[in-house]
Amino acid sequence: MHPSTSEDTPEDVARDGYVDFLRAFSILIVVLWHWAFTILQWTDQGPFATSPLGSFSGLWVLTWLFQVLPLFFYVGGYVHLKAWQRARVRGEHLGHFVWRNLRKLSVPALLLATVWIVLGSVLGSVFNLTWVGRAVVLVISPLWFIGVYLLLIALIPVWFALQRRFGPVAFVWMVGLTIVLDIARFRYHHDGIAYLNMVLVWGVAFQAGFYYEAVVRASRKIDAALLWAGLFGLVGLVGSGLYPGSMVGVPGEASNMAPPTLCIVALLTFQIGVAEMGRPAMVRWLARPRPHRVVEVINRFALPVFLFHTTGMAIGRGIIYFVNGKLGEHTDPDLSWWLQRPLYIGVSLACTLPVIWLFGRYARRHPTPLAPSVRPA
């Protein structure tokens, strides 16, 4: 199985509605997870984010399904491959294609970060608020994901070259180097060098998307094999005691995400298998008019929702804290905390939508390479 990165690419590429669903689902899960499961603790230095995963034994297993960044990068690889196929038919140069995609994603992200940094600096100096810096860091911290995605896009010529020259052997080498770096990190405590896995692990996920169509054509047995191989890989790695069980950061534990570890490769395999096993039922469901429209709307606003969801969350938390008359939340979630999750989601959504609307008005008056109504490539 080889990805179609050579010159014999078909000229017309039909949209895959299931890809749109997977992309929309991935973004939605990330946003809802942040809105519902971010616990803010307030100290003299400012707000600190923590997670309920540290308070409940075994709850981390949910991250094996709901830490969907591997799936998002996988779909992103496929989407950019197809976008390049269309661009090449139009006569576009690969360098220009990469730059165009980098620009349309980086401009709104940089604009958001700049606004928050300037706003935080002004408020901090005028009102002598020492905690503002911490708050700004929390609001813009999810942009690390955009940074990694931009890096993957910038390396598209490298990914294409690797796949043309080596094919699946490139995966073997990249996974092998991931293992070596994990050993250096966990056994010999060379934590810094392990950040090379940001390129290796996410690069594996992105390049796996080049084989999306081959996976779709494969039999159900292959789908099941991917699912079980990934699941058993996760069980073996976590059960060994070398890797933490959670696929997101948990206070007081090493992280499988910062930097990513071999567990994320196993998680990618598992999630691809789950996605393919669920494809027939989901495709039938997406054929209905209403689900199709919902997925279209989510995809249309996926980037602005992701960019501004923490801004909306910050505004929403401020409103909740003002109403409650105190800063911060319970550090040990109880029944009341769980029952309040829909409220926190609703308030965050209600505060995010006006921000997107305002950004949309500004974008229409001052066109940028990516307005909210423009869908990612």
FENKASUL-V899204 format. One record per residue. N is the residue number from 1. OMEGA is omega in whole degrees, -180 to 180 (* if undefined). Layout:
n=N omega=OMEGA
n=N omega=OMEGA
//
This chain:
n=1 omega=178
n=2 omega=176
n=3 omega=-178
n=4 omega=177
n=5 omega=-179
n=6 omega=-174
n=7 omega=-179
n=8 omega=-179
n=9 omega=176
n=10 omega=-174
n=11 omega=-176
n=12 omega=-179
n=13 omega=180
n=14 omega=178
n=15 omega=177
n=16 omega=-178
n=17 omega=180
n=18 omega=174
n=19 omega=177
n=20 omega=179
n=21 omega=-178
n=22 omega=179
n=23 omega=179
n=24 omega=180
n=25 omega=-178
n=26 omega=-180
n=27 omega=-178
n=28 omega=-180
n=29 omega=179
n=30 omega=-178
n=31 omega=-179
n=32 omega=179
n=33 omega=179
n=34 omega=-179
n=35 omega=-173
n=36 omega=-167
n=37 omega=172
n=38 omega=176
n=39 omega=180
n=40 omega=174
n=41 omega=-175
n=42 omega=177
n=43 omega=178
n=44 omega=179
n=45 omega=-179
n=46 omega=-177
n=47 omega=175
n=48 omega=-179
n=49 omega=174
n=50 omega=-172
n=51 omega=177
n=52 omega=-178
n=53 omega=180
n=54 omega=-176
n=55 omega=-176
n=56 omega=180
n=57 omega=176
n=58 omega=-179
n=59 omega=-180
n=60 omega=-179
n=61 omega=178
n=62 omega=-179
n=63 omega=178
n=64 omega=175
n=65 omega=-169
n=66 omega=166
n=67 omega=-166
n=68 omega=179
n=69 omega=176
n=70 omega=179
n=71 omega=180
n=72 omega=179
n=73 omega=177
n=74 omega=178
n=75 omega=179
n=76 omega=177
n=77 omega=179
n=78 omega=-178
n=79 omega=-180
n=80 omega=174
n=81 omega=-180
n=82 omega=178
n=83 omega=178
n=84 omega=178
n=85 omega=178
n=86 omega=-179
n=87 omega=-179
n=88 omega=177
n=89 omega=178
n=90 omega=179
n=91 omega=-179
n=92 omega=177
n=93 omega=-177
n=94 omega=179
n=95 omega=178
n=96 omega=178
n=97 omega=-180
n=98 omega=-179
n=99 omega=179
n=100 omega=-180
n=101 omega=175
n=102 omega=-175
n=103 omega=-175
n=104 omega=177
n=105 omega=-175
n=106 omega=-176
n=107 omega=180
n=108 omega=179
n=109 omega=178
n=110 omega=178
n=111 omega=179
n=112 omega=-179
n=113 omega=-179
n=114 omega=-180
n=115 omega=-178
n=116 omega=-180
n=117 omega=179
n=118 omega=-180
n=119 omega=179
n=120 omega=180
n=121 omega=-179
n=122 omega=-179
n=123 omega=-179
n=124 omega=-178
n=125 omega=-177
n=126 omega=-175
n=127 omega=179
n=128 omega=-180
n=129 omega=-175
n=130 omega=-176
n=131 omega=-175
n=132 omega=-180
n=133 omega=178
n=134 omega=-180
n=135 omega=179
n=136 omega=179
n=137 omega=180
n=138 omega=-177
n=139 omega=-175
n=140 omega=-177
n=141 omega=178
n=142 omega=179
n=143 omega=175
n=144 omega=179
n=145 omega=178
n=146 omega=179
n=147 omega=178
n=148 omega=-179
n=149 omega=177
n=150 omega=178
n=151 omega=179
n=152 omega=178
n=153 omega=180
n=154 omega=-178
n=155 omega=180
n=156 omega=177
n=157 omega=178
n=158 omega=-180
n=159 omega=179
n=160 omega=-179
n=161 omega=179
n=162 omega=-178
n=163 omega=177
n=164 omega=-174
n=165 omega=-171
n=166 omega=-178
n=167 omega=-177
n=168 omega=178
n=169 omega=178
n=170 omega=178
n=171 omega=-179
n=172 omega=-179
n=173 omega=-179
n=174 omega=176
n=175 omega=178
n=176 omega=178
n=177 omega=175
n=178 omega=178
n=179 omega=180
n=180 omega=-180
n=181 omega=176
n=182 omega=177
n=183 omega=179
n=184 omega=-179
n=185 omega=-171
n=186 omega=-178
n=187 omega=-175
n=188 omega=172
n=189 omega=173
n=190 omega=-173
n=191 omega=-175
n=192 omega=-177
n=193 omega=-179
n=194 omega=179
n=195 omega=170
n=196 omega=177
n=197 omega=174
n=198 omega=177
n=199 omega=-174
n=200 omega=-175
n=201 omega=180
n=202 omega=174
n=203 omega=175
n=204 omega=-180
n=205 omega=-178
n=206 omega=-180
n=207 omega=176
n=208 omega=178
n=209 omega=177
n=210 omega=-179
n=211 omega=-177
n=212 omega=-177
n=213 omega=177
n=214 omega=178
n=215 omega=179
n=216 omega=-179
n=217 omega=-177
n=218 omega=-178
n=219 omega=177
n=220 omega=179
n=221 omega=177
n=222 omega=177
n=223 omega=179
n=224 omega=179
n=225 omega=177
n=226 omega=180
n=227 omega=-175
n=228 omega=178
n=229 omega=178
n=230 omega=-179
n=231 omega=178
n=232 omega=175
n=233 omega=177
n=234 omega=-180
n=235 omega=-179
n=236 omega=-178
n=237 omega=-180
n=238 omega=-180
n=239 omega=179
n=240 omega=-178
n=241 omega=180
n=242 omega=-176
n=243 omega=175
n=244 omega=-177
n=245 omega=-176
n=246 omega=176
n=247 omega=170
n=248 omega=-179
n=249 omega=177
n=250 omega=-179
n=251 omega=176
n=252 omega=-180
n=253 omega=170
n=254 omega=-175
n=255 omega=172
n=256 omega=-175
n=257 omega=-174
n=258 omega=-1
n=259 omega=178
n=260 omega=-178
n=261 omega=177
n=262 omega=177
n=263 omega=-179
n=264 omega=175
n=265 omega=176
n=266 omega=179
n=267 omega=177
n=268 omega=180
n=269 omega=179
n=270 omega=-176
n=271 omega=174
n=272 omega=178
n=273 omega=178
n=274 omega=-179
n=275 omega=-179
n=276 omega=177
n=277 omega=180
n=278 omega=-176
n=279 omega=-175
n=280 omega=-179
n=281 omega=-178
n=282 omega=178
n=283 omega=177
n=284 omega=-179
n=285 omega=-179
n=286 omega=178
n=287 omega=177
n=288 omega=-175
n=289 omega=-174
n=290 omega=177
n=291 omega=179
n=292 omega=-180
n=293 omega=-180
n=294 omega=180
n=295 omega=178
n=296 omega=-179
n=297 omega=-179
n=298 omega=180
n=299 omega=-179
n=300 omega=-176
n=301 omega=-175
n=302 omega=-178
n=303 omega=179
n=304 omega=177
n=305 omega=180
n=306 omega=-178
n=307 omega=-170
n=308 omega=-175
n=309 omega=177
n=310 omega=173
n=311 omega=176
n=312 omega=179
n=313 omega=179
n=314 omega=178
n=315 omega=-179
n=316 omega=178
n=317 omega=177
n=318 omega=179
n=319 omega=-179
n=320 omega=-180
n=321 omega=179
n=322 omega=180
n=323 omega=-179
n=324 omega=180
n=325 omega=178
n=326 omega=179
n=327 omega=175
n=328 omega=-176
n=329 omega=176
n=330 omega=177
n=331 omega=177
n=332 omega=-175
n=333 omega=176
n=334 omega=-178
n=335 omega=179
n=336 omega=180
n=337 omega=-180
n=338 omega=-179
n=339 omega=180
n=340 omega=-177
n=341 omega=178
n=342 omega=178
n=343 omega=-179
n=344 omega=177
n=345 omega=-178
n=346 omega=180
n=347 omega=179
n=348 omega=178
n=349 omega=-178
n=350 omega=180
n=351 omega=179
n=352 omega=-176
n=353 omega=177
n=354 omega=178
n=355 omega=178
n=356 omega=180
n=357 omega=179
n=358 omega=178
n=359 omega=179
n=360 omega=178
n=361 omega=179
n=362 omega=-177
n=363 omega=179
n=364 omega=179
n=365 omega=-180
n=366 omega=-173
n=367 omega=174
n=368 omega=-180
n=369 omega=180
n=370 omega=171
n=371 omega=-177
n=372 omega=-178
n=373 omega=-179
n=374 omega=-178
n=375 omega=178
n=376 omega=180
n=377 omega=*
//
